[in-house]
Amino acid sequence: METKAAVLREVGEDWKIESVELADPVPGEVQVRLVASGMCHSDHHLRTGASPAPLPIVGGHEGSGVITKVGAGVTGLAEGDHVVTAFIPACGTCRPCSSGMQNLCDEGARLLTGQAIADDGFRVTANGEPVGQMCLLGTFSPYITVHQASIVKIEKDIPLEAAALLGCGVATGWGSATIAGGTKVGDTVVVVGCGGVGINGVQGAAAAGARHVVAVDPVGFKRDKALELGATHAFASMEEALEPVRELTWGTMADVTVVTVGELEGDMIQPAMNLTAKGGQVVVTGMGHFEDVAVTLSLFELTLLQKRLQGAIFGGTGPRTQIPALLNEYRSGALKLDELVTTTYKLEEINQGYADMLSGKNLRGLIRYTDADY
């Protein structure tokens, strides 16, 4: 079928809306008519070259919609099902999946190749030229053909626009505080960076019973939203937060510090460690440039104060467990989804949406597909 998509052709360029050909599902795949797609900072990393990917590529990895076609051999999914895309596929059979670590599924090695799980081919072409799909999804297009490992079925009582955010930002942020971070009742948690991922670290820490949830972000709008969604305190920088956290905790410092900045730099690690208690943990969720290996870290302190530095992808848990669990949090009122969407855009407005994100105007921008897109 012919459809349209936001395609990146060269590093440093804007997204271009193009007409593309989308193939039907092969065995193991489904086709989805999307309702919405979140606009995550990770897609911007493709534009800057911080994340390597063969170009051209269709952006987008955070979406929701309704299955329209089902390939042979697909199990547990049918036409008409409501689904959320998962930027980490979960095959269910590789060693990580079998060990309860679906967020580290071996199929994740393909995420930035754009090549389909089923046959190493491409489902999107433009004038006969193969076009990759970001995280094997490419949700900056109203239709996608993807592997069943990248799809999570949800119940139909959940508004699909809200559900779109579960595929990346919400699950990643919430899990970074609650699962990778292990926040407990009474803990002090610092969340550094309160955009589309970090704001959900704030929500997760509050829901887990943290006594103090300290939001750190240079943008006043984001600090204000963090205070609305569960933070007890907010500061513009880690340096500004240091003494107040010391006072709040009687010198103990934070049990968990979650770093969810949009663009991670190596010199951010030691200030995060400074905010963290002896025996505490820094969870690093934000993404840096793939070539950047320089990190500022006191090895003396790391050993003597027994602090932990933990990476996290998808919040430290699998999409097939986390997404349904978060839907229950949403139903109970503990998780706010609708309040995360600052602005909705048409697909053709994608570059304005990213300009708004970079200028600090949005918690999460959302592309809403309309009848004109199908």
Phi, psi and chi 1 to 4 in degrees:
 res  aa     phi    psi   chi1   chi2   chi3   chi4
   1 MET       -  153.6   65.8  178.6  -66.2      -
   2 GLU   -94.7  135.4 -176.0  174.6  -33.3      -
   3 THR  -146.7 -173.2 -173.9      -      -      -
   4 LYS  -120.6  161.7   59.8 -176.8  178.0  179.1
   5 ALA  -158.5  154.5      -      -      -      -
   6 ALA   -89.9  114.2      -      -      -      -
   7 VAL  -114.9  137.5  178.1      -      -      -
   8 LEU  -103.2  123.6 -178.4   69.4      -      -
   9 ARG  -106.0  -29.2  -69.3 -162.3  166.1  -90.0
  10 GLU  -143.4  144.1  -63.6  -69.3  -18.9      -
  11 VAL   -58.4  134.6  170.1      -      -      -
  12 GLY    93.1  -11.6      -      -      -      -
  13 GLU   -88.8  165.8  -69.9 -173.1   -7.3      -
  14 ASP   -75.9  164.7  -76.0  -13.5      -      -
  15 TRP   -68.5  140.3  -62.9   99.9      -      -
  16 LYS  -117.9  131.4  -66.7 -178.2  173.1   61.9
  17 ILE   -82.8  118.8  -52.5  -56.9      -      -
  18 GLU  -128.7  157.7  -60.3 -173.9   12.1      -
  19 SER   -85.1  129.0  176.4      -      -      -
  20 VAL  -132.6  162.8  -61.1      -      -      -
  21 GLU  -102.5  129.6  -69.5  -68.4  -32.3      -
  22 LEU  -112.3  124.5 -179.8   68.3      -      -
  23 ALA   -78.1  156.3      -      -      -      -
  24 ASP   -70.2  161.9  -76.8  -20.8      -      -
  25 PRO   -65.5  138.6  -18.3   30.2      -      -
  26 VAL   -93.5  175.6  -56.7      -      -      -
  27 PRO   -51.4  131.9  -32.1   38.2      -      -
  28 GLY    93.1   -2.1      -      -      -      -
  29 GLU  -118.3  164.2  -66.1 -177.7  -22.6      -
  30 VAL  -134.9  159.0  -61.5      -      -      -
  31 GLN  -111.0  139.2 -167.5  169.5   94.7      -
  32 VAL  -127.1  132.3 -178.1      -      -      -
  33 ARG   -90.0  112.5  173.6  175.1  164.1  162.2
  34 LEU   -79.8  146.6  -66.4  176.1      -      -
  35 VAL   -97.3  -36.4  168.3      -      -      -
  36 ALA  -157.5  158.9      -      -      -      -
  37 SER  -140.1  129.7  173.1      -      -      -
  38 GLY   -74.4  156.0      -      -      -      -
  39 MET  -110.7   96.5  -60.0  171.6   65.0      -
  40 CYS   -93.2  151.9 -177.9      -      -      -
  41 HIS   -63.4  -27.2 -156.4  120.8      -      -
  42 SER   -59.9  -33.2  -63.8      -      -      -
  43 ASP   -68.1  -32.2  -63.3  -75.2      -      -
  44 HIS   -66.0  -29.1 -178.4   68.7      -      -
  45 HIS   -61.4  -27.0  -73.7  -53.0      -      -
  46 LEU   -65.9  -41.0  -61.8  176.7      -      -
  47 ARG   -66.7  -35.8  -69.6  179.4   63.6 -162.6
  48 THR   -84.0  -15.2   64.5      -      -      -
  49 GLY    87.1    3.3      -      -      -      -
  50 ALA   -66.9  -31.4      -      -      -      -
  51 SER  -109.9  122.9  -69.0      -      -      -
  52 PRO   -78.4  135.9   29.9  -33.4      -      -
  53 ALA  -157.1  140.6      -      -      -      -
  54 PRO   -64.3  134.0  -19.3   31.7      -      -
  55 LEU  -108.5  150.8  -57.7  176.9      -      -
  56 PRO   -77.9  159.2   29.6  -36.6      -      -
  57 ILE  -146.8  143.0 -167.2  168.1      -      -
  58 VAL   -84.2  126.5  179.5      -      -      -
  59 GLY   -79.8  176.6      -      -      -      -
  60 GLY    98.1  133.3      -      -      -      -
  61 HIS  -147.4   13.0   60.9  -79.7      -      -
  62 GLU  -131.3   99.0 -171.2  179.9   76.1      -
  63 GLY  -151.2  173.6      -      -      -      -
  64 SER  -151.3  154.2   61.0      -      -      -
  65 GLY   179.0 -156.6      -      -      -      -
  66 VAL  -126.3  132.0 -179.9      -      -      -
  67 ILE   -67.9  131.6  -67.7  177.9      -      -
  68 THR  -111.8  -24.8   55.7      -      -      -
  69 LYS  -143.8  147.7  -65.2 -179.2 -178.3  178.5
  70 VAL  -130.4  126.2  177.9      -      -      -
  71 GLY   -79.1  167.9      -      -      -      -
  72 ALA   -61.5  146.1      -      -      -      -
  73 GLY    80.0   -0.6      -      -      -      -
  74 VAL   -75.1  135.2  170.5      -      -      -
  75 THR  -119.0  140.5   57.9      -      -      -
  76 GLY    78.4    4.1      -      -      -      -
  77 LEU  -131.8  144.8  -63.5  170.8      -      -
  78 ALA  -145.6  161.0      -      -      -      -
  79 GLU   -55.4  137.1  -70.5 -175.0   21.7      -
  80 GLY    93.2  -12.7      -      -      -      -
  81 ASP   -66.4  142.6  -77.3  -13.3      -      -
  82 HIS   -87.6  135.0  -71.6 -160.7      -      -
  83 VAL  -140.7  159.0  -64.2      -      -      -
  84 VAL  -118.6  138.8  170.2      -      -      -
  85 THR   -78.9  143.5   60.5      -      -      -
  86 ALA  -115.6  121.2      -      -      -      -
  87 PHE   -69.6  -16.3   83.9   86.8      -      -
  88 ILE  -105.1  117.9  -67.4  -71.9      -      -
  89 PRO   -69.7  154.8   24.2  -31.0      -      -
  90 ALA  -132.5   97.3      -      -      -      -
  91 CYS   -72.7  -28.5   73.3      -      -      -
  92 GLY    88.1   -8.3      -      -      -      -
  93 THR  -122.9  -19.5   58.8      -      -      -
  94 CYS   -69.3  171.8   68.2      -      -      -
  95 ARG   -60.2  -47.4 -177.4  175.0  179.5 -179.9
  96 PRO   -60.3  -45.7  -25.7   35.9      -      -
  97 CYS   -59.7  -43.3  -78.1      -      -      -
  98 SER   -69.5  -17.5  -59.7      -      -      -
  99 SER   -98.5   10.0  -57.2      -      -      -
 100 GLY    83.2   17.5      -      -      -      -
 101 MET  -120.2   61.9  -63.1 -176.2  -69.1      -
 102 GLN   -61.0  -25.6  -71.3 -175.4  -12.6      -
 103 ASN   -68.5  -10.4   59.6  -46.0      -      -
 104 LEU  -113.3   23.7  -62.3  176.2      -      -
 105 CYS   -47.7  137.5  176.7      -      -      -
 106 ASP   -58.9  -27.5  -75.4  -11.1      -      -
 107 GLU   -66.4  -15.0  -63.4  -66.9   -2.6      -
 108 GLY   -63.5  -17.2      -      -      -      -
 109 ALA   -62.7  -18.1      -      -      -      -
 110 ARG   -89.3   -4.7  -59.1  170.3  177.4  -92.3
 111 LEU   -52.8  -40.2  -72.9 -175.1      -      -
 112 LEU  -104.6   13.1  -66.3  174.5      -      -
 113 THR   -88.9  -26.6   68.9      -      -      -
 114 GLY    77.4    0.4      -      -      -      -
 115 GLN   -92.4  134.4  -65.2  175.5  -96.8      -
 116 ALA   -64.1  145.0      -      -      -      -
 117 ILE   -62.5  -39.0  -68.9  172.3      -      -
 118 ALA   -64.7  -39.1      -      -      -      -
 119 ASP  -151.3   14.6   58.3    5.5      -      -
 120 ASP    64.2   13.6  -68.0  -33.7      -      -
 121 GLY   -93.5 -164.9      -      -      -      -
 122 PHE  -126.8  134.8  -67.1   85.2      -      -
 123 ARG   -92.7  -16.1  -62.8  -62.3  167.1  -97.5
 124 VAL  -113.2  133.5 -179.5      -      -      -
 125 THR  -135.4  155.8   56.3      -      -      -
 126 ALA  -133.2  112.8      -      -      -      -
 127 ASN    53.7   39.5  -62.8  -41.6      -      -
 128 GLY    84.0   -6.0      -      -      -      -
 129 GLU   -90.2  130.4  173.4 -169.4   25.3      -
 130 PRO   -62.9  139.2  -19.0   30.9      -      -
 131 VAL  -127.5  126.9  179.3      -      -      -
 132 GLY   -72.9  169.0      -      -      -      -
 133 GLN  -124.7  121.0  -67.7  167.0  -86.4      -
 134 MET   -53.0  126.3  170.0   61.6  164.9      -
 135 CYS    54.2   30.9  -71.3      -      -      -
 136 LEU    67.2   15.3  -48.4  178.8      -      -
 137 LEU  -119.3  -64.3  -63.0  167.6      -      -
 138 GLY    68.8   55.2      -      -      -      -
 139 THR   -77.5    1.1   59.7      -      -      -
 140 PHE   -83.5   50.0  -67.2  165.3      -      -
 141 SER  -159.6  141.2  178.7      -      -      -
 142 PRO   -69.0  -18.1   20.8  -31.4      -      -
 143 TYR  -127.4  142.4  -74.8   95.9      -      -
 144 ILE  -135.5  147.0   57.1  173.4      -      -
 145 THR  -116.3  118.0  -62.0      -      -      -
 146 VAL  -141.2  165.5  -62.4      -      -      -
 147 HIS   -76.2  148.9 -161.9  -89.4      -      -
 148 GLN   -60.8  -23.6   61.6 -178.5  -27.0      -
 149 ALA   -65.8  -18.1      -      -      -      -
 150 SER  -102.3   14.1  -62.5      -      -      -
 151 ILE  -126.7  136.1  -67.4  -67.3      -      -
 152 VAL  -121.9  120.7  177.9      -      -      -
 153 LYS   -73.6  138.8  179.9  179.6  176.0  179.1
 154 ILE  -127.5  165.1   65.4  170.7      -      -
 155 GLU   -77.3  153.3  -66.0  164.9  -55.8      -
 156 LYS   -81.4   -0.4  -66.2 -177.6  178.6  179.7
 157 ASP   -81.3   -8.8   65.4  -52.5      -      -
 158 ILE   -91.6  126.9  -59.0  -64.2      -      -
 159 PRO   -59.4  128.3  -20.8   31.9      -      -
 160 LEU   -65.5  -33.4  -81.5  169.1      -      -
 161 GLU   -60.8  -43.8  -80.7 -167.7   22.8      -
 162 ALA   -67.2  -39.7      -      -      -      -
 163 ALA   -64.7  -25.4      -      -      -      -
 164 ALA   -55.0  -35.6      -      -      -      -
 165 LEU   -71.5  -13.9  -55.7 -176.8      -      -
 166 LEU   -71.8  -20.2  -66.0  169.3      -      -
 167 GLY   -70.1  -15.0      -      -      -      -
 168 CYS  -149.3  -76.9  176.7      -      -      -
 169 GLY   -58.0  -46.7      -      -      -      -
 170 VAL   -69.1  -49.9  174.5      -      -      -
 171 ALA   -63.2  -38.9      -      -      -      -
 172 THR   -67.8  -46.6  -62.3      -      -      -
 173 GLY   -68.5  -48.7      -      -      -      -
 174 TRP   -58.8  -47.8 -174.3  -74.8      -      -
 175 GLY   -67.0  -31.6      -      -      -      -
 176 SER   -61.2  -35.0  -67.1      -      -      -
 177 ALA   -83.0  -40.8      -      -      -      -
 178 THR   -95.0  -33.1   61.8      -      -      -
 179 ILE  -105.2  -62.4  -63.1  172.9      -      -
 180 ALA   -61.2  -40.8      -      -      -      -
 181 GLY   -82.7  -25.3      -      -      -      -
 182 GLY    64.0   35.5      -      -      -      -
 183 THR   -56.0  134.6  -61.4      -      -      -
 184 LYS  -117.4  164.2  -57.7 -178.2  -61.9  -62.2
 185 VAL   -55.9  130.0  172.2      -      -      -
 186 GLY    91.3   -6.3      -      -      -      -
 187 ASP   -69.5  160.9  -82.1   -3.7      -      -
 188 THR  -106.5  126.0  -65.8      -      -      -
 189 VAL  -124.3  132.2  177.8      -      -      -
 190 VAL  -109.9  130.7  176.8      -      -      -
 191 VAL  -115.6  116.8  178.7      -      -      -
 192 VAL  -101.8  109.5 -176.7      -      -      -
 193 GLY    99.3  109.4      -      -      -      -
 194 CYS  -119.9   47.3  -64.2      -      -      -
 195 GLY   -88.3 -145.8      -      -      -      -
 196 GLY   -63.8  -22.8      -      -      -      -
 197 VAL   -96.1  -52.7  173.4      -      -      -
 198 GLY   -61.0  -33.7      -      -      -      -
 199 ILE   -60.6  -27.2 -165.2   66.8      -      -
 200 ASN   -85.4  -20.0  -62.1  -64.8      -      -
 201 GLY   -64.8  -39.5      -      -      -      -
 202 VAL   -61.3  -48.7  168.3      -      -      -
 203 GLN   -61.9  -42.3  -69.6 -155.6   79.5      -
 204 GLY   -65.5  -43.7      -      -      -      -
 205 ALA   -62.6  -42.0      -      -      -      -
 206 ALA   -64.1  -44.0      -      -      -      -
 207 ALA   -65.5  -29.7      -      -      -      -
 208 ALA   -77.1   -7.0      -      -      -      -
 209 GLY    98.3   16.4      -      -      -      -
 210 ALA   -58.2  138.9      -      -      -      -
 211 ARG   -74.6  -44.4 -179.8 -178.9  178.8 -171.5
 212 HIS  -121.2  128.2  -54.5  -62.6      -      -
 213 VAL  -120.7  110.0 -179.8      -      -      -
 214 VAL  -104.8  116.3  179.7      -      -      -
 215 ALA   -94.6  135.6      -      -      -      -
 216 VAL  -125.8  118.6  176.7      -      -      -
 217 ASP  -161.0  139.4 -161.1  -72.0      -      -
 218 PRO   -72.5  -14.5   24.7  -33.5      -      -
 219 VAL   -93.6  121.4  178.6      -      -      -
 220 GLY   -60.4  -39.4      -      -      -      -
 221 PHE   -57.4  -42.1  159.3   69.9      -      -
 222 LYS   -71.6  -35.8  -65.1 -179.3 -179.4  179.4
 223 ARG   -63.0  -42.2  -64.8 -163.3  -60.3  -87.8
 224 ASP   -62.5  -43.6  -69.0  -18.2      -      -
 225 LYS   -65.5  -36.8  -65.1  -59.7  -68.9 -174.0
 226 ALA   -62.0  -40.0      -      -      -      -
 227 LEU   -66.5  -32.6  -69.7  168.0      -      -
 228 GLU   -69.9  -29.8  -69.5  176.3   18.4      -
 229 LEU  -107.8   19.1  -67.0  172.6      -      -
 230 GLY   130.1  -13.8      -      -      -      -
 231 ALA   -70.8  146.0      -      -      -      -
 232 THR   -98.0  -23.0   57.2      -      -      -
 233 HIS  -146.1  155.7  -56.5   77.2      -      -
 234 ALA  -146.6  138.7      -      -      -      -
 235 PHE  -139.4  159.4  -58.6   96.9      -      -
 236 ALA   -81.8  -21.2      -      -      -      -
 237 SER  -152.4  163.7   67.5      -      -      -
 238 MET   -65.0  -36.2  -72.7 -171.2  -84.1      -
 239 GLU   -64.0  -41.4  -68.1   72.2   21.4      -
 240 GLU   -67.0  -30.1 -175.5 -179.6  -43.0      -
 241 ALA   -81.2  -18.1      -      -      -      -
 242 LEU   -57.1  -54.8 -171.9   63.2      -      -
 243 GLU   -69.9  -41.8  -73.0  -53.3  -45.9      -
 244 PRO   -58.8  -38.9  -28.8   36.8      -      -
 245 VAL   -65.7  -38.3  169.5      -      -      -
 246 ARG   -61.1  -43.1 -164.7 -174.7  -48.3  -81.0
 247 GLU   -68.2  -42.3  -67.0  176.5    9.2      -
 248 LEU   -60.1  -34.8  -75.9  170.2      -      -
 249 THR  -104.5   10.0   61.0      -      -      -
 250 TRP    55.5   40.2  -67.0    6.7      -      -
 251 GLY    89.4   -7.4      -      -      -      -
 252 THR   -73.0  -39.2  -59.8      -      -      -
 253 MET    81.3 -177.9  -52.7  -54.0  -72.1      -
 254 ALA   -75.2  141.4      -      -      -      -
 255 ASP   -71.2  -37.7  -58.8  -79.8      -      -
 256 VAL  -137.6  132.6 -178.3      -      -      -
 257 THR  -120.3  124.6  -60.8      -      -      -
 258 VAL  -110.7  123.7 -178.3      -      -      -
 259 VAL  -104.0  106.9 -177.6      -      -      -
 260 THR  -125.5   39.0   47.2      -      -      -
 261 VAL   -69.9  155.9  -66.1      -      -      -
 262 GLY   -68.5  -35.9      -      -      -      -
 263 GLU  -133.3  105.6  -62.4 -172.6   18.6      -
 264 LEU   -78.7  135.1 -176.9   67.7      -      -
 265 GLU  -119.8  147.6  -57.6  -74.3  -13.2      -
 266 GLY   -61.8  -25.9      -      -      -      -
 267 ASP   -81.8    4.2   60.2    4.2      -      -
 268 MET   -87.1  -15.4  -62.8  175.9  179.5      -
 269 ILE   -71.1  -47.0  -59.6  -58.1      -      -
 270 GLN   -64.3  -43.1 -173.3   55.3   45.4      -
 271 PRO   -57.9  -35.3  -26.7   35.4      -      -
 272 ALA   -67.0  -39.5      -      -      -      -
 273 MET   -64.0  -36.4  -63.6  -69.5  -85.9      -
 274 ASN   -62.0  -30.2  -66.8  -18.9      -      -
 275 LEU   -78.5   -8.0  -75.6  164.0      -      -
 276 THR  -106.1  141.9  -53.1      -      -      -
 277 ALA   -70.7  163.0      -      -      -      -
 278 LYS   -57.5  131.9  -68.1 -175.5  -74.0 -173.5
 279 GLY    75.5    3.6      -      -      -      -
 280 GLY   -86.6 -175.2      -      -      -      -
 281 GLN  -136.3  136.8  179.6  175.4 -152.4      -
 282 VAL  -106.6  121.9  173.2      -      -      -
 283 VAL  -101.7  120.9  177.1      -      -      -
 284 VAL  -103.4  110.3  179.2      -      -      -
 285 THR  -112.5  -31.9  -58.9      -      -      -
 286 GLY   -60.8  154.0      -      -      -      -
 287 MET  -104.9  136.8  -72.6 -179.3   59.7      -
 288 GLY  -106.2 -179.9      -      -      -      -
 289 HIS   -66.4  139.0 -166.4  -72.9      -      -
 290 PHE   -64.1  -20.6   77.7  101.3      -      -
 291 GLU   -93.0   -5.9  -67.2  179.8  -30.7      -
 292 ASP   -83.3  116.8 -161.6   -6.7      -      -
 293 VAL  -120.1    1.0  -64.1      -      -      -
 294 ALA   -86.6  123.7      -      -      -      -
 295 VAL  -131.6  133.7  174.3      -      -      -
 296 THR   -90.4  116.9  -56.6      -      -      -
 297 LEU  -154.5  129.7  177.6   65.1      -      -
 298 SER   -78.0  104.3  169.2      -      -      -
 299 LEU   -67.9  -30.9  -59.7  178.8      -      -
 300 PHE   -60.6  -48.6 -175.6   77.7      -      -
 301 GLU   -69.1  -37.5  176.7 -175.0  -46.6      -
 302 LEU   -55.6  -42.7 -177.3   69.6      -      -
 303 THR   -76.0  -53.9  -61.2      -      -      -
 304 LEU   -71.1  -27.0  -66.4 -173.8      -      -
 305 LEU  -102.5    3.1  -60.3 -174.7      -      -
 306 GLN    50.3   44.6 -161.0  171.7  -55.1      -
 307 LYS   -87.2  154.6  -62.6 -177.6 -177.6 -177.7
 308 ARG  -116.1  141.0  -73.5  164.9  -70.8  153.1
 309 LEU  -118.3  113.3 -174.8   60.8      -      -
 310 GLN  -121.6  125.8  172.6   70.5   53.1      -
 311 GLY   -79.3  159.8      -      -      -      -
 312 ALA  -151.9  133.0      -      -      -      -
 313 ILE  -125.2  137.1 -173.8  166.2      -      -
 314 PHE    51.9   31.5 -151.2   84.9      -      -
 315 GLY    74.5    7.5      -      -      -      -
 316 GLY    91.3   11.8      -      -      -      -
 317 THR  -146.5  172.3 -172.4      -      -      -
 318 GLY   -87.6  151.2      -      -      -      -
 319 PRO   -63.8  -31.5   20.2  -31.8      -      -
 320 ARG   -74.4  -18.8  -61.0 -165.5 -174.7  -75.1
 321 THR   -98.3  -40.5   52.8      -      -      -
 322 GLN   -73.5  -42.0 -176.7   72.2  -30.8      -
 323 ILE   -63.5  -49.2  -70.7  173.8      -      -
 324 PRO   -60.8  -37.7  -24.5   36.0      -      -
 325 ALA   -63.0  -40.9      -      -      -      -
 326 LEU   -70.2  -30.3  -72.0  172.6      -      -
 327 LEU   -63.3  -35.8  -70.2  176.5      -      -
 328 ASN   -68.4  -36.5  -73.0  -30.0      -      -
 329 GLU   -63.1  -38.6  -62.4  -77.2   -2.1      -
 330 TYR   -65.1  -44.8  175.3   66.6      -      -
 331 ARG   -61.0  -36.2  -71.2 -173.7 -176.8   93.7
 332 SER   -77.9  -15.6   74.7      -      -      -
 333 GLY    94.7   -4.0      -      -      -      -
 334 ALA   -73.7  -29.0      -      -      -      -
 335 LEU  -110.6  125.9  168.5   62.9      -      -
 336 LYS   -96.8  124.9  -53.9  -63.0 -176.2 -175.6
 337 LEU  -110.0  -49.8  -68.6  177.5      -      -
 338 ASP   -57.8  -34.9  -51.6  -88.5      -      -
 339 GLU   -72.2  -11.3  -67.9   82.6   -6.7      -
 340 LEU   -80.8  -23.3  -59.7  178.3      -      -
 341 VAL   -83.4  111.0  178.2      -      -      -
 342 THR   -82.0  -45.0  -47.0      -      -      -
 343 THR  -143.8  141.5  -49.9      -      -      -
 344 THR  -106.5  148.1   58.0      -      -      -
 345 TYR  -133.1  156.4  -58.6   89.6      -      -
 346 LYS   -79.6  158.1  -62.0  176.6 -179.0  177.7
 347 LEU   -55.6  -38.3 -177.9   61.9      -      -
 348 GLU   -66.5  -13.1  -71.2   77.4    7.8      -
 349 GLU   -99.7   17.3  -63.0  171.3  -35.4      -
 350 ILE   -60.2  -39.3 -174.6  169.7      -      -
 351 ASN   -68.4  -34.2  -68.6  -56.0      -      -
 352 GLN   -65.4  -39.1 -178.5   59.7   53.2      -
 353 GLY   -60.1  -41.5      -      -      -      -
 354 TYR   -73.2  -32.5  -86.8  102.5      -      -
 355 ALA   -62.4  -39.8      -      -      -      -
 356 ASP   -66.4  -39.5  -69.6  -15.3      -      -
 357 MET   -61.7  -47.3 -179.5 -161.1   75.3      -
 358 LEU   -67.4  -26.1  -66.6  171.3      -      -
 359 SER   -88.8    2.8   63.5      -      -      -
 360 GLY    82.8   17.4      -      -      -      -
 361 LYS   -84.0  -21.3  -65.2  179.6 -179.5  178.4
 362 ASN  -118.7  140.9  -73.7  -16.3      -      -
 363 LEU   -74.8  -53.9  -79.4 -177.2      -      -
 364 ARG  -145.7  125.1 -163.9   49.3  126.0 -147.8
 365 GLY   -86.4  146.6      -      -      -      -
 366 LEU  -131.1  127.0 -172.4   79.0      -      -
 367 ILE   -83.4  123.0  -65.5  169.8      -      -
 368 ARG  -108.2  120.1  177.5 -171.1  -69.2  146.7
 369 TYR   -83.6  140.3  -64.6  109.5      -      -
 370 THR  -120.2  175.2   65.5      -      -      -
 371 ASP   -56.2  -29.4  -70.4  -18.3      -      -
 372 ALA   -67.7  -17.7      -      -      -      -
 373 ASP   -86.3  -14.5  -65.7  -49.7      -      -
 374 TYR  -100.6      -  -57.3  118.4      -      -
